[in-house]
Amino acid sequence: MISNEINSYIESLIPKREEALSKIESYAKEHNVPIMELVGIETMLQLLRLFQPQAILEIGTAIGYSAIRMAKTLPNSRIITIEREQERYEKALENIQNEKLDKQIKVLFGDALELEEQVKELAPFDCIFIDAAKGQYSRFFQLYSQYLSQNGVVFSDNVLFRGLVAKDNLEEKRYQGIVSKLKQYNSELMTNEEYDTLILPIGDGIAISRKR
């Protein structure tokens, strides 16, 4: 992963976001809501500009920050996003409506592992963005990758998990389960013959899996 100094330097070069986005960023920081790190999301948005997906499925809405960023970057796309926590779901709806993006972004409430039937009706998707419960990444991928269009791409955030996946002997016991599952997930991605995958050591680690 890039050093804190390099990361801070890159962040300093990124143009300031509009006030509404800055307020969401501040809210997330104040209320400990996990949103994608700045360099990470700017990297993903640049890749989305290149891929130009028309339909995106996001697993893990949180308060709508990344969905809003994607919608603003790709104004002709439609975004389906899933959130299971009531308070975050309601805040996401508020943020999306404030940005007048509710016609472009549809938020589904519930556990992504239980909403396949609803999502299936809205498929196919040119891009899937996984950024929810880290221990469930493999299940999310297995469940929803079948609804990815030909040459579609899957972005998975946090796959390096603070660099802990690179450690052989993890002292932080509370993270052992998550790290073990992320290691398994990363291995599954890299050996999946139906996808070409690259893991970028940016932000908290982003895996980019392009369907062959």
FENUR-V976778 format. One record per residue. N is the residue number from 0. RES is the residue in one letter. PHI is phi in whole degrees, 0 to 359 (NA if undefined). Layout:
n=N res=RES phi=PHI
n=N res=RES phi=PHI
This chain:
n=0 res=M phi=NA
n=1 res=I phi=292
n=2 res=S phi=292
n=3 res=N phi=300
n=4 res=E phi=294
n=5 res=I phi=294
n=6 res=N phi=299
n=7 res=S phi=297
n=8 res=Y phi=297
n=9 res=I phi=297
n=10 res=E phi=302
n=11 res=S phi=294
n=12 res=L phi=273
n=13 res=I phi=286
n=14 res=P phi=303
n=15 res=K phi=297
n=16 res=R phi=287
n=17 res=E phi=297
n=18 res=E phi=305
n=19 res=A phi=299
n=20 res=L phi=290
n=21 res=S phi=298
n=22 res=K phi=293
n=23 res=I phi=294
n=24 res=E phi=300
n=25 res=S phi=294
n=26 res=Y phi=299
n=27 res=A phi=299
n=28 res=K phi=294
n=29 res=E phi=293
n=30 res=H phi=255
n=31 res=N phi=55
n=32 res=V phi=266
n=33 res=P phi=287
n=34 res=I phi=238
n=35 res=M phi=297
n=36 res=E phi=297
n=37 res=L phi=302
n=38 res=V phi=295
n=39 res=G phi=296
n=40 res=I phi=289
n=41 res=E phi=294
n=42 res=T phi=295
n=43 res=M phi=296
n=44 res=L phi=297
n=45 res=Q phi=295
n=46 res=L phi=293
n=47 res=L phi=296
n=48 res=R phi=299
n=49 res=L phi=284
n=50 res=F phi=285
n=51 res=Q phi=53
n=52 res=P phi=292
n=53 res=Q phi=269
n=54 res=A phi=225
n=55 res=I phi=234
n=56 res=L phi=250
n=57 res=E phi=248
n=58 res=I phi=256
n=59 res=G phi=113
n=60 res=T phi=285
n=61 res=A phi=56
n=62 res=I phi=255
n=63 res=G phi=90
n=64 res=Y phi=300
n=65 res=S phi=292
n=66 res=A phi=297
n=67 res=I phi=295
n=68 res=R phi=299
n=69 res=M phi=294
n=70 res=A phi=296
n=71 res=K phi=289
n=72 res=T phi=285
n=73 res=L phi=237
n=74 res=P phi=297
n=75 res=N phi=263
n=76 res=S phi=267
n=77 res=R phi=241
n=78 res=I phi=234
n=79 res=I phi=252
n=80 res=T phi=226
n=81 res=I phi=240
n=82 res=E phi=222
n=83 res=R phi=258
n=84 res=E phi=268
n=85 res=Q phi=304
n=86 res=E phi=296
n=87 res=R phi=291
n=88 res=Y phi=302
n=89 res=E phi=294
n=90 res=K phi=293
n=91 res=A phi=297
n=92 res=L phi=301
n=93 res=E phi=298
n=94 res=N phi=296
n=95 res=I phi=293
n=96 res=Q phi=293
n=97 res=N phi=299
n=98 res=E phi=270
n=99 res=K phi=57
n=100 res=L phi=244
n=101 res=D phi=292
n=102 res=K phi=276
n=103 res=Q phi=264
n=104 res=I phi=245
n=105 res=K phi=248
n=106 res=V phi=257
n=107 res=L phi=259
n=108 res=F phi=260
n=109 res=G phi=144
n=110 res=D phi=280
n=111 res=A phi=302
n=112 res=L phi=287
n=113 res=E phi=243
n=114 res=L phi=247
n=115 res=E phi=303
n=116 res=E phi=299
n=117 res=Q phi=293
n=118 res=V phi=292
n=119 res=K phi=303
n=120 res=E phi=293
n=121 res=L phi=255
n=122 res=A phi=282
n=123 res=P phi=273
n=124 res=F phi=236
n=125 res=D phi=274
n=126 res=C phi=212
n=127 res=I phi=237
n=128 res=F phi=243
n=129 res=I phi=258
n=130 res=D phi=206
n=131 res=A phi=231
n=132 res=A phi=301
n=133 res=K phi=298
n=134 res=G phi=289
n=135 res=Q phi=250
n=136 res=Y phi=305
n=137 res=S phi=300
n=138 res=R phi=292
n=139 res=F phi=300
n=140 res=F phi=297
n=141 res=Q phi=297
n=142 res=L phi=286
n=143 res=Y phi=252
n=144 res=S phi=295
n=145 res=Q phi=294
n=146 res=Y phi=259
n=147 res=L phi=272
n=148 res=S phi=288
n=149 res=Q phi=300
n=150 res=N phi=66
n=151 res=G phi=290
n=152 res=V phi=229
n=153 res=V phi=244
n=154 res=F phi=257
n=155 res=S phi=237
n=156 res=D phi=267
n=157 res=N phi=67
n=158 res=V phi=286
n=159 res=L phi=262
n=160 res=F phi=41
n=161 res=R phi=63
n=162 res=G phi=82
n=163 res=L phi=291
n=164 res=V phi=294
n=165 res=A phi=274
n=166 res=K phi=269
n=167 res=D phi=280
n=168 res=N phi=244
n=169 res=L phi=272
n=170 res=E phi=281
n=171 res=E phi=285
n=172 res=K phi=299
n=173 res=R phi=294
n=174 res=Y phi=259
n=175 res=Q phi=301
n=176 res=G phi=296
n=177 res=I phi=296
n=178 res=V phi=297
n=179 res=S phi=299
n=180 res=K phi=290
n=181 res=L phi=292
n=182 res=K phi=299
n=183 res=Q phi=297
n=184 res=Y phi=298
n=185 res=N phi=301
n=186 res=S phi=296
n=187 res=E phi=298
n=188 res=L phi=297
n=189 res=M phi=289
n=190 res=T phi=254
n=191 res=N phi=286
n=192 res=E phi=288
n=193 res=E phi=270
n=194 res=Y phi=225
n=195 res=D phi=257
n=196 res=T phi=238
n=197 res=L phi=229
n=198 res=I phi=252
n=199 res=L phi=261
n=200 res=P phi=279
n=201 res=I phi=241
n=202 res=G phi=62
n=203 res=D phi=256
n=204 res=G phi=97
n=205 res=I phi=237
n=206 res=A phi=263
n=207 res=I phi=242
n=208 res=S phi=242
n=209 res=R phi=261
n=210 res=K phi=291
n=211 res=R phi=283
